[in-house]
Amino acid sequence: MKHTYQYAWIIPFVPLPVPVLIGMGLLLFPTATKNLRRIWTFQSILLLSIVMILSIDLSIQQINSSYIYQYVWSWIINNDFSLEFGYLIDPLTSIMLILITTVGIMVLIYSDNYMSHDQGYLRFFAYMSFFSTSMLGLVTSSNLIQIYIFWELVGICSYLLIGFWFTRPVAANACQKAFVTNRVGDFGLLLGILGFYWITGSLEFRDLFEIFNNLIYNNEVNVLFVILCAILVFAGAVAKSAQFPLHVWLPDAMEGPTPISALIHAATMVAAGIFLVARLLPLFIVIPYTMNFISFVGIITLFLGATLALAQKDIKRGLAYSTMSQLGYMMLALGMGSYRTALFHLITHAYSKALLFLGSGSVIHSIETVVGYSPDKSQNMVLMGGLIKHVPITKTTFLLGTLSLCGIPPLACFWSKDEILNDSWLYSPIFALIAWSTAGLTAFYMFRIYLLTFERHLNVHFLIQNYIGKKSVLLYSISLWGKRGSKIINKNVRLLTLLQMKNTTNESTSFFSKKTYQIDENIGRITRPFITIPHFGNNTKKTYSYPYESDNTMLFPLLVLVLFTFFVGSIGIPFNQEGMGSDILTKWLTPSINLLHQTSKNSPDWYEFVKDASFSVSIAYFGIFIALFLYKPVYSSLQNLDLINSFVKRGSKRIFWDKIINVIYDWSYNRGYIDVFYATFLTGCIKGLAELTHFFDRRVIDGITNGVGVMSFFVGEGIKYVGGGRISSYLLLYLSYVSIFLLIYYLISITLT
């Protein structure tokens, strides 16, 4: 065992040869390196698999022995200052190592096919391997400075990966937005680290916790300064984990390739903020005000993320806001002091969300390669639908991931989210109500994503205000591969959904003519059938085809992640009534729980557990029912318009309900107007200040400098005509000037005295 721990320092450096060799190969032997690109993929997967095996071995030893191992060596020694580097292997580290490696391997296997037609294939795998190195170094760091170094490397990798398709302006802007937003948090993190070093004189975690706790216990430190330093450190986690108000970069980060979204925005980069707070929780837990602040940020984030996900049309952005909301749950749990529960949800959410992102990538890949949509259309759920018969494996895996995130038993997220909801009742009833209501919203928007993508056939957003007052209108299925037909809709028919659009564009109608093209229902069984459809409004024609299931190399990671989604929740289930340490996760985290001076919770009575869980599951099922009512094909078909229309009453009540729906939709679709606020006030004020500074620099500073030069020129030109070439005249003039200056100096001295 000790032998394995001693060589754990190689873990961060195992994936590093891949980006180094790819870079050297592209520089020295570009043609050969590109022709042998699959070898680099195999090496990336192989090296990360080696790290996974080492991580599993360390985790098993952690569970069996509850042992914490730390090794440090001096890097800089100067008088009383000593900066040490090293690695720390404890339960938190081993959990993060398992997450990074397992999800990372699945993403690499998936990416081999997903990125196979991209010109930046090698660059992608070089970035991914370097990101793995940075993330592994971050979670094994033994002190704050070492964490900060790898923290910045992770930020650089995220910048490169989000802006992978940098020739697209939206991708370039997205990576810049992510980089700048994270720099705000990172600056606070740096100030907080320096503040804690000033207080304790140490950066090593063990010494830092011990010294700081003694100072707090003996009341030898300024409480306000300590709270400020803690909040500054927490600001780094706020930016990295997309917590309010530094969450604005996360949805724009979806401009990167989908495997990046699965890795960075599900299990690794956004989890780095949760990791940092969990690592420093022994520091925060003795500062009640900081813990309250963390829980407050968490509760705002989880509710805001859920509301902003309600009306998103981009499938990846909808999942991104879902990630933001679930990270809010984890932050809330940490703020409540529920260390075990937060990490439990971190584990279950990582695999479920990776499954959902890779599933969305499978859908996008199928649509892009077959139909030839541009990225903004291939990710638009409004342009999907009717995929259930064409991508059955992707559909099934996506459904299971959706059910898990909704908290439906026995899938993984049910066990962890239910614990957070129960703990919130003990912490604050107000927070509990918000958390429980958000659970219902989560079920609604996740099933909305699933139904819009796979099962519904009619774009219900056509039946809204823009068509009221028209005598008739032709409606077609938005999906090129679903059931198709047209019907005349009376002018009084109106369909209200929870997410109603006020200004509907005709982006979807451009794919269809006024003719009705009847397609046999069994045509989807044919291998890639094609159909030629005239474009609406012109005489051109385009050929489309049905989507098809992804290749096996993309489906294999989905199936593996389904197994994780089913069974990873079992590590936190108390299978017996022995009490302390009755489940694997509690036994695994025992050293860290002891460090927090907490006692492990006894296994709950199964009757009490079922009673508590039934309430949360009922809320989830209610959200699913609302989504089914509004988006299921049986309700959104034209034959059932009367049923839905009768749901909304006419008259003043209907108008009032319309206004409420419009407010909800506008709030969600416009991202809560937070981006607009930043662009108008924050960015606008900075630009105004920059312009004012530029004007001051050009007109005042440069004006004075240029004025002195011009004056010197004119004075010189004038003096050269005064001189007569006689030294006695120059000496007299010089003495006159000296006398005048001495007289002025004498008068000033007399006045001051």
C-alpha positions in Angstrom: 0.0 0.0 0.0 2.7 2.4 1.0 4.5 1.7 -2.3 1.5 2.8 -4.3 1.1 6.0 -2.3 4.7 6.9 -2.7 4.4 6.9 -6.5 1.1 8.7 -6.7 3.0 11.9 -7.7 3.2 10.6 -11.3 -0.6 10.6 -11.7 -0.9 14.2 -13.1 2.0 13.7 -15.5 0.9 10.5 -17.1 -1.3 12.1 -19.8 1.2 14.9 -20.4 3.4 13.2 -23.1 0.5 13.2 -25.6 0.2 17.0 -26.1 4.0 17.3 -26.0 4.5 14.6 -28.6 1.6 15.9 -30.8 3.0 19.4 -30.7 6.5 18.2 -31.6 5.2 15.9 -34.3 3.1 18.7 -35.9 6.2 20.9 -35.8 8.8 18.5 -37.1 6.8 15.8 -39.1 3.4 17.3 -39.8 2.3 15.0 -42.6 3.3 11.8 -40.8 1.7 13.0 -37.5 -1.6 13.7 -39.2 -1.6 10.4 -41.1 -1.1 8.5 -37.9 -3.6 10.5 -35.8 -5.5 7.4 -34.5 -2.3 6.4 -32.7 -2.5 9.5 -30.7 -6.1 8.8 -29.8 -5.1 5.3 -28.6 -2.3 6.7 -26.6 -4.5 9.3 -24.9 -7.0 6.7 -23.9 -4.3 4.2 -22.8 -2.5 6.8 -20.6 -5.7 8.0 -19.0 -6.7 4.3 -18.4 -3.4 3.8 -16.5 -4.3 6.8 -14.3 -7.8 5.3 -13.8 -6.3 2.0 -12.6 -4.0 3.8 -10.2 -7.0 5.9 -9.0 -9.1 2.8 -8.4 -6.4 1.1 -6.5 -5.9 4.2 -4.3 -9.6 4.5 -3.7 -9.9 0.9 -2.6 -7.1 1.4 -0.2 -8.9 4.6 1.1 -12.1 2.6 1.7 -10.3 -0.3 3.4 -7.9 1.7 5.6 -9.3 5.2 5.9 -5.7 6.4 5.4 -4.6 9.9 4.4 -1.2 10.2 2.7 0.7 13.5 2.0 4.2 13.9 0.7 5.9 17.3 0.2 9.3 18.6 -0.8 10.8 22.1 -0.6 10.8 24.1 -3.8 11.8 27.6 -2.6 13.6 28.3 0.7 14.5 31.8 1.7 15.2 32.7 5.3 11.9 32.1 7.1 9.9 31.5 3.9 9.6 28.0 2.5 7.4 27.1 -0.4 6.7 23.4 -0.7 5.2 21.3 -3.4 3.7 17.9 -3.0 0.6 15.7 -3.3 -2.2 14.8 -1.0 -4.2 11.6 -1.3 -7.3 11.6 0.8 -11.0 10.6 0.1 -11.8 13.9 -1.7 -8.8 13.4 -4.0 -9.6 9.8 -4.8 -13.2 10.7 -5.6 -12.2 13.4 -8.0 -9.6 11.1 -9.6 -12.2 8.5 -10.3 -14.6 11.1 -11.8 -11.9 12.7 -14.0 -10.5 9.5 -15.4 -13.7 7.5 -15.9 -15.7 10.3 -17.6 -12.5 11.4 -19.4 -12.0 8.0 -21.0 -15.6 7.8 -22.1 -15.3 11.2 -23.7 -12.1 10.4 -25.5 -13.6 7.2 -26.9 -16.7 9.1 -28.0 -14.6 12.0 -29.5 -12.7 9.7 -31.8 -15.8 9.3 -34.0 -17.5 12.7 -33.2 -14.4 14.7 -34.2 -13.2 12.3 -37.0 -14.2 14.7 -39.8 -12.8 17.8 -38.1 -9.5 19.3 -39.3 -8.5 20.0 -35.7 -8.7 16.4 -34.7 -5.1 16.2 -33.3 -5.4 19.7 -31.7 -8.5 18.5 -29.9 -6.8 15.5 -28.3 -3.8 17.6 -27.4 -6.0 20.0 -25.6 -7.9 17.3 -23.9 -4.8 15.5 -22.6 -3.4 18.8 -21.3 -6.7 19.5 -19.6 -6.6 16.1 -17.9 -3.1 16.8 -16.7 -4.1 20.2 -15.3 -7.2 18.8 -13.6 -5.3 15.8 -12.1 -2.7 18.2 -10.8 -5.4 20.4 -9.2 -7.1 17.7 -7.2 -3.8 16.2 -6.0 -2.3 19.5 -4.8 -1.2 19.7 -1.2 -1.3 23.5 -0.8 -3.1 26.6 -2.0 -0.3 28.0 -4.3 -0.1 24.6 -6.1 -3.9 24.6 -6.5 -3.8 28.2 -7.9 -1.2 27.2 -10.5 -3.2 24.3 -11.8 -6.4 26.3 -11.4 -5.0 28.8 -14.0 -3.9 25.9 -16.2 -7.4 24.6 -16.2 -8.7 28.0 -17.1 -6.3 28.2 -20.1 -7.4 24.7 -21.3 -11.1 25.7 -21.0 -10.3 28.8 -23.0 -8.7 26.7 -25.8 -11.4 24.1 -25.8 -14.4 26.4 -25.7 -12.9 28.4 -28.5 -11.8 25.3 -30.4 -13.7 26.4 -33.5 -12.2 29.9 -33.2 -13.0 30.8 -36.8 -16.7 31.1 -35.8 -17.2 34.6 -34.2 -19.6 33.2 -31.6 -17.1 30.6 -30.4 -14.3 33.2 -30.2 -16.6 35.5 -28.2 -17.7 32.6 -25.9 -14.1 31.6 -25.0 -13.2 35.3 -24.3 -16.3 35.7 -22.1 -15.5 32.5 -20.2 -11.9 33.6 -19.7 -12.7 37.1 -18.6 -15.4 36.0 -16.2 -13.2 33.4 -14.6 -10.4 36.0 -14.2 -12.7 38.0 -12.0 -13.1 35.0 -9.6 -9.4 34.0 -9.9 -8.3 37.5 -8.9 -10.4 37.1 -5.7 -9.0 33.7 -5.1 -5.5 35.0 -5.3 -6.2 37.8 -2.9 -7.9 35.4 -0.5 -4.9 33.0 -0.6 -2.6 35.9 0.2 -4.9 37.0 3.0 -4.9 33.5 4.7 -1.1 33.3 4.3 -0.9 36.7 6.1 -3.1 35.4 8.9 -1.6 31.9 9.4 1.9 32.1 7.8 1.2 28.8 6.0 -0.2 27.5 2.7 -0.2 23.8 3.5 -3.7 22.5 4.2 -3.0 20.7 7.5 -1.0 23.6 9.0 -3.4 26.1 7.7 -6.5 24.4 9.2 -4.8 23.9 12.6 -3.3 27.4 13.0 -6.5 29.1 11.8 -8.8 27.1 14.1 -6.5 27.9 17.0 -6.6 31.6 16.1 -10.4 31.6 15.8 -10.8 29.6 19.1 -8.6 32.1 21.0 -10.1 35.1 19.3 -6.7 36.3 18.0 -7.8 37.4 14.6 -10.0 40.1 13.1 -13.3 38.5 12.2 -14.2 40.9 9.5 -10.9 40.4 7.7 -11.3 36.7 8.0 -14.8 36.8 6.5 -13.4 39.0 3.6 -10.6 36.6 2.9 -13.0 33.6 2.9 -15.4 35.3 0.5 -12.5 36.2 -1.8 -11.4 32.6 -1.9 -15.0 31.5 -2.5 -15.2 33.9 -5.4 -12.9 31.6 -7.3 -15.3 28.7 -6.8 -18.2 31.0 -7.8 -16.7 31.7 -11.2 -15.4 28.2 -11.9 -18.6 26.4 -10.9 -20.9 29.0 -12.6 -22.6 30.3 -9.5 -24.6 33.5 -9.4 -23.5 36.2 -10.4 -20.5 34.8 -12.3 -22.5 32.1 -14.2 -23.0 34.0 -17.4 -20.1 32.2 -19.2 -21.5 28.7 -18.9 -24.3 28.7 -21.6 -22.0 30.5 -24.1 -19.4 27.8 -23.4 -21.6 25.4 -25.3 -20.2 26.8 -28.5 -17.3 24.3 -28.1 -17.6 20.7 -29.3 -20.1 18.6 -27.4 -17.5 16.2 -25.9 -16.0 19.3 -24.3 -19.4 20.1 -22.7 -19.6 16.6 -21.4 -16.1 16.6 -19.8 -15.7 20.2 -18.7 -19.2 21.2 -17.8 -20.4 17.9 -16.2 -17.6 16.2 -14.3 -14.4 18.2 -14.2 -14.0 22.0 -14.6 -17.2 23.1 -13.1 -16.7 20.5 -10.4 -13.4 22.3 -9.5 -15.2 25.0 -7.7 -17.1 22.4 -5.6 -13.8 20.6 -5.0 -12.2 23.9 -3.7 -15.0 24.6 -1.3 -15.0 21.0 -0.1 -11.2 21.1 0.4 -11.4 24.3 2.4 -14.5 23.4 4.3 -12.6 22.9 7.5 -11.6 26.6 7.1 -15.1 27.8 6.3 -17.0 25.8 8.8 -15.6 27.8 11.8 -16.9 31.0 10.1 -20.7 30.9 10.3 -21.2 34.0 8.2 -19.2 32.5 5.4 -21.2 29.2 5.5 -24.4 31.2 5.4 -23.1 33.2 2.4 -22.2 29.9 0.6 -25.6 28.4 1.2 -27.3 31.7 0.1 -25.3 31.7 -3.2 -26.2 28.1 -3.7 -29.9 28.5 -3.2 -30.0 31.5 -5.6 -28.0 29.6 -8.2 -30.1 26.4 -8.1 -33.4 28.3 -8.5 -32.1 30.7 -11.1 -30.6 28.0 -13.2 -33.8 26.1 -13.2 -35.9 29.1 -14.3 -33.4 30.0 -17.1 -33.6 26.5 -18.5 -37.3 26.6 -19.0 -37.5 28.3 -22.4 -34.1 27.5 -24.0 -34.3 26.3 -27.6 -30.6 25.1 -27.8 -30.4 21.6 -26.3 -26.9 22.1 -25.0 -27.8 25.5 -23.4 -30.7 23.9 -21.7 -28.4 21.2 -20.2 -25.9 23.9 -19.3 -28.4 25.7 -17.2 -29.4 22.4 -15.7 -25.7 21.9 -14.7 -25.7 25.4 -13.1 -28.8 24.4 -11.1 -27.4 21.1 -9.9 -24.1 22.8 -8.9 -26.3 25.1 -6.9 -27.6 22.1 -5.0 -24.0 21.0 -4.2 -23.1 24.4 -3.1 -26.2 24.6 -0.9 -25.2 21.3 0.7 -21.7 22.5 1.4 -23.0 25.7 2.9 -25.3 23.7 5.2 -22.2 21.6 6.3 -23.5 18.4 4.5 -20.1 17.4 3.2 -21.0 13.8 2.4 -24.2 14.7 0.7 -22.6 17.4 -1.5 -19.9 14.9 -2.7 -22.5 12.2 -3.2 -24.5 14.5 -5.5 -21.3 15.5 -7.3 -20.6 11.9 -8.1 -24.2 11.0 -9.3 -24.7 14.2 -11.2 -21.3 13.9 -13.0 -22.2 10.5 -14.7 -25.8 11.5 -15.4 -25.0 14.8 -16.9 -22.1 13.3 -19.0 -24.6 10.8 -20.3 -27.0 13.6 -21.3 -24.4 15.7 -22.9 -23.0 12.8 -24.9 -26.6 11.9 -25.8 -27.2 15.4 -27.1 -24.0 15.2 -29.1 -25.2 11.9 -30.7 -28.4 13.7 -31.8 -26.5 16.7 -33.1 -24.0 14.5 -34.9 -26.8 12.5 -36.6 -28.6 15.7 -37.7 -25.5 17.5 -38.8 -24.0 14.7 -40.9 -27.3 13.8 -42.6 -29.2 17.0 -43.0 -26.2 19.4 -43.2 -27.6 21.9 -40.7 -25.5 24.7 -39.5 -24.6 24.4 -35.7 -27.2 26.9 -34.7 -29.9 24.8 -36.3 -28.6 21.3 -35.4 -28.7 22.2 -31.7 -32.2 23.8 -31.9 -34.8 21.6 -30.3 -37.5 23.4 -32.1 -36.1 22.0 -35.4 -36.0 18.4 -33.9 -38.7 16.0 -33.0 -39.8 12.6 -34.3 -36.4 11.0 -33.6 -37.7 8.2 -31.4 -37.7 5.6 -34.3 -34.4 6.7 -35.9 -32.0 6.9 -32.9 -33.5 4.3 -30.5 -30.4 3.7 -28.4 -29.6 7.4 -28.0 -33.2 8.0 -27.1 -33.2 5.3 -24.4 -30.0 6.4 -22.9 -31.1 10.1 -22.9 -34.3 9.1 -21.3 -32.6 7.3 -18.5 -30.3 10.2 -17.9 -33.3 12.5 -17.8 -35.1 10.3 -15.3 -32.0 10.3 -13.1 -31.6 14.0 -13.1 -35.3 14.4 -12.3 -34.8 12.3 -9.2 -36.7 9.2 -10.2 -35.8 6.0 -8.2 -33.8 3.8 -8.4 -31.5 6.0 -10.6 -28.4 7.7 -9.2 -29.4 11.3 -8.7 -32.5 10.3 -6.7 -30.4 9.1 -3.8 -28.2 12.2 -3.5 -30.8 14.9 -4.4 -33.2 13.4 -1.9 -30.6 13.8 0.9 -30.0 17.4 0.0 -33.7 18.1 0.1 -34.1 16.5 3.5 -31.1 18.3 4.9 -32.5 21.6 3.7 -35.6 21.2 6.0 -33.3 21.1 9.0 -31.3 24.1 7.9 -34.0 26.6 6.7 -37.7 26.0 5.8 -37.5 28.9 3.2 -34.4 27.3 1.5 -36.2 23.9 1.7 -39.3 25.3 -0.2 -37.1 26.8 -2.9 -35.1 23.6 -3.2 -38.2 21.4 -3.4 -39.9 23.6 -6.0 -36.7 23.6 -8.0 -36.9 19.8 -8.1 -40.3 20.1 -9.8 -38.9 22.6 -12.3 -36.0 20.3 -13.0 -38.4 17.5 -13.9 -40.4 19.8 -16.1 -37.5 21.3 -18.2 -35.6 18.0 -18.5 -38.7 16.3 -19.9 -39.4 19.3 -22.1 -35.9 18.8 -23.6 -36.5 15.1 -24.0 -40.0 15.5 -25.6 -39.0 18.3 -27.9 -36.0 16.4 -29.1 -37.3 12.9 -29.5 -41.1 12.4 -29.2 -43.2 15.4 -30.4 -44.1 15.9 -34.0 -45.6 19.3 -34.2 -44.0 22.6 -33.4 -46.6 24.0 -31.0 -45.0 27.4 -31.0 -46.7 28.1 -34.4 -50.1 28.3 -32.6 -49.5 31.6 -30.9 -50.3 35.2 -31.0 -48.9 35.9 -34.5 -51.6 33.9 -36.1 -54.5 35.4 -34.2 -56.6 37.5 -36.5 -55.7 35.5 -39.7 -58.5 33.7 -41.4 -56.4 30.5 -41.9 -52.9 29.3 -41.8 -51.1 26.2 -42.9 -49.2 24.3 -40.3 -46.6 21.6 -40.9 -44.6 19.3 -38.8 -41.3 21.0 -38.0 -39.5 17.8 -38.2 -38.1 16.6 -41.5 -38.4 13.0 -40.3 -41.5 12.9 -38.2 -45.2 12.6 -39.2 -46.2 15.2 -41.6 -49.4 16.9 -42.8 -51.3 20.1 -42.9 -54.5 21.4 -41.6 -56.4 24.7 -41.7 -56.6 26.3 -38.3 -59.5 28.7 -37.5 -58.5 32.2 -36.5 -59.8 31.8 -33.0 -57.7 28.7 -32.2 -54.8 29.4 -30.0 -52.4 27.0 -28.2 -50.8 28.2 -25.0 -47.8 26.4 -23.5 -45.9 27.2 -20.4 -43.2 28.7 -22.6 -45.1 31.0 -25.0 -43.2 33.0 -27.6 -44.3 36.5 -28.2 -42.4 37.1 -31.4 -42.2 34.0 -33.5 -39.8 33.9 -36.4 -40.5 31.8 -39.5 -37.1 30.0 -39.3 -38.9 26.7 -39.4 -41.3 27.3 -42.3 -38.4 28.0 -44.7 -37.9 24.2 -45.0 -41.3 23.4 -46.4 -43.5 24.4 -49.3 -47.2 24.8 -49.2 -47.6 21.3 -50.5 -48.1 18.3 -48.2 -45.5 15.6 -48.6 -46.8 12.3 -47.4 -44.1 9.9 -46.2 -44.7 6.3 -45.4 -44.3 5.6 -41.7 -42.0 2.7 -42.4 -39.6 4.8 -44.4 -37.4 5.3 -41.4 -36.4 1.6 -41.5 -34.7 2.1 -44.9 -31.0 2.9 -44.7 -30.7 6.7 -45.0 -33.7 7.4 -47.2 -33.7 10.8 -49.0 -36.4 13.2 -49.9 -36.3 16.3 -52.1 -38.4 19.2 -50.8 -38.9 22.6 -52.5 -38.0 25.5 -50.3 -40.8 27.8 -49.2 -40.8 31.1 -51.1 -38.5 30.2 -53.9 -38.0 27.7 -56.7 -34.9 25.9 -55.3 -34.9 22.4 -54.1 -32.9 20.6 -51.5 -32.4 17.0 -50.6 -32.7 15.8 -47.0 -32.4 12.4 -45.4 -33.6 10.8 -42.2 -31.2 10.8 -39.3 -29.5 7.5 -38.3 -28.1 6.1 -35.2 -24.5 7.0 -34.2 -21.6 4.6 -34.7 -20.7 2.0 -32.1 -17.7 4.1 -30.8 -20.2 6.8 -29.8 -22.8 4.5 -28.5 -20.4 2.5 -26.3 -19.7 5.4 -23.9 -23.4 6.0 -23.6 -24.1 2.4 -22.6 -21.3 2.5 -20.0 -22.5 5.7 -18.6 -26.0 4.2 -18.3 -24.5 1.5 -16.1 -23.0 4.2 -13.9 -26.3 6.1 -13.8 -28.0 2.9 -12.6 -25.5 1.7 -10.1 -23.3 4.5 -8.8 -26.1 5.6 -6.4 -25.6 2.4 -4.5 -22.4 3.6 -2.9 -24.5 5.9 -0.7 -27.4 3.6 0.1 -27.4 2.1 3.6 -28.1 -1.5 3.0 -28.4 -2.4 6.7 -29.2 -0.8 10.0 -25.8 -1.0 11.6 -25.5 2.8 11.8 -22.2 4.5 11.3 -20.3 3.5 8.2 -23.1 1.3 6.9 -22.7 2.6 3.3 -19.6 2.7 1.2 -19.5 6.4 0.7 -19.6 7.2 4.5 -16.9 4.7 5.1 -14.9 6.2 2.2 -15.2 9.7 3.6 -14.6 8.9 7.3 -11.2 10.6 7.5 -12.5 13.8 5.9 -15.7 13.8 8.1 -13.4 13.3 11.2 -11.4 16.3 10.0 -14.6 18.4 10.1 -15.3 17.2 13.6 -18.6 15.8 12.4 -20.3 12.6 13.3 -21.5 10.2 10.6 -25.2 10.0 10.5 -26.9 6.8 11.4 -28.7 4.9 8.7 -32.3 6.2 8.6 -35.3 4.0 9.2 -36.5 2.7 5.9 -40.1 3.7 6.7 -39.0 7.3 7.3 -36.8 7.2 4.2 -39.7 6.1 2.0 -42.0 8.7 3.5 -39.5 11.5 2.8 -38.7 10.2 -0.6 -42.3 9.9 -1.7 -42.8 13.6 -1.4 -39.8 14.5 -3.6 -40.7 11.9 -6.1 -44.3 13.2 -6.2 -43.0 16.7 -7.0 -40.8 15.3 -9.8 -43.7 13.3 -11.3 -45.9 16.5 -11.1 -43.2 18.3 -13.2 -43.1 15.4 -15.6 -46.9 15.4 -16.0 -47.0 19.1 -16.8 -44.3 18.6 -19.5 -46.2 15.6 -20.9 -49.4 17.6 -21.0 -47.8 20.5 -22.9 -45.3 18.7 -25.2 -46.4 15.0 -25.6 -47.5 14.4 -29.2 -51.0 13.2 -28.2 -51.6 16.7 -26.7 -49.8 18.8 -29.2 -51.4 17.1 -32.3 -54.0 19.1 -34.2 -56.7 16.6 -33.4 -56.5 17.6 -29.7 -56.5 21.3 -30.0 -59.9 21.7 -28.6 -58.8 19.8 -25.4 -55.9 22.2 -24.9 -57.8 25.3 -25.9 -60.4 24.5 -23.3 -57.7 24.4 -20.7 -57.2 28.1 -21.1 -60.4 30.2 -20.4 -61.3 33.1 -22.4 -61.8 36.6 -21.1 -59.9 38.6 -18.5 -58.6 35.5 -16.8 -57.0 34.4 -20.1 -55.4 37.8 -20.7 -54.0 37.7 -17.1 -52.7 34.2 -17.7 -51.2 35.3 -21.0 -49.3 38.1 -19.3 -47.9 35.7 -16.6 -46.8 33.2 -19.3 -45.1 36.0 -21.3 -43.2 37.3 -18.3 -42.0 33.8 -17.4 -41.0 33.1 -21.0 -39.2 36.5 -21.5 -37.4 36.0 -18.2 -36.1 32.6 -19.1 -35.4 33.1 -22.8 -33.5 36.4 -22.1 -31.4 34.7 -19.4 -33.0 36.7 -16.6 -31.8 39.9 -18.3 -28.5 39.4 -16.4 -26.4 39.5 -19.6 -28.3 42.6 -20.7 -27.6 44.2 -17.3 -23.9 43.4 -17.5 -23.7 44.6 -21.1 -25.5 47.8 -20.4 -24.1 48.9 -17.0 -20.9 47.0 -16.3 -19.5 46.7 -19.8 -20.9 50.1 -20.8 -19.4 51.8 -17.8 -16.0 50.2 -18.4 -16.1 51.3 -22.0 -17.1 54.8 -21.0 -14.3 54.9 -18.5 -11.9 53.6 -21.1 -13.0 56.3 -23.6 -12.6 59.0 -20.9 -9.2 57.8 -19.9 -8.2 57.6 -23.6 -9.4 61.2 -24.1 -7.5 62.4 -21.0 -4.3 60.6 -22.1 -4.5 62.0 -25.7 -5.7 65.5 -25.0 -4.3 66.3 -21.5 -1.2 64.1 -20.9 0.0 64.1 -24.5 -1.2 67.7 -24.9 1.1 68.9 -22.1 4.0 66.9 -23.4 3.5 68.1 -26.9 2.9 71.7 -25.7 6.2 71.7 -23.9 8.0 70.6 -27.1 6.2 73.2 -29.2 7.0 75.9 -26.6 10.7 74.9 -26.5 10.8 75.1 -30.3 9.3 78.6 -30.4 11.4 79.8 -27.5 14.6 78.5 -29.2 13.6 80.2 -32.5 13.0 83.5 -30.7 16.2 83.4 -28.6 18.5 82.7 -31.6 17.6 86.2 -32.9 18.3 87.9 -29.6 21.9 86.7 -29.3 24.6 89.0 -30.6 27.7 86.8 -30.1 29.1 88.7 -27.1 29.9 86.7 -24.0 29.6 89.7 -21.7 26.0 90.2 -22.8 25.1 86.5 -22.2 26.7 86.8 -18.7 24.7 89.9 -17.9 21.5 88.2 -19.0 22.3 85.1 -17.0 23.0 87.1 -13.8 19.8 89.0 -14.3 17.7 85.8 -14.4 19.5 84.4 -11.3 18.9 87.6 -9.4 15.2 87.5 -10.3 14.8 83.9 -9.2 16.7 84.6 -5.9 14.4 87.6 -5.3 11.3 85.5 -5.9 12.6 82.8 -3.6 13.4 85.4 -0.8 9.9 86.9 -1.0 8.3 83.4 -0.8 10.4 82.5 2.2 9.4 85.7 4.0 5.7 85.1 3.2 5.8 81.6 4.5 7.6 82.4 7.7 
